[in-house]
């Protein structure tokens, strides 16, 4: 299996990343986007992440 950028979710909103972590969704990496300097959390896109993001949207 070849991984591409489309296999990953870049989360630039700390409150969303914190919420995902509280739901047990592990991040792969925390980094800084070189051009903008913005901090992001990187997640592998899978069913666990998709479900957690759907729950997050419903909670707002």
Secondary structure, 3 states (H helix, E strand, C coil): CCCCHHHEEEECCHHHHHHHHHCCCCCCEEEECCCCCCEEEEEECCHHHHHHHHHHHHHC
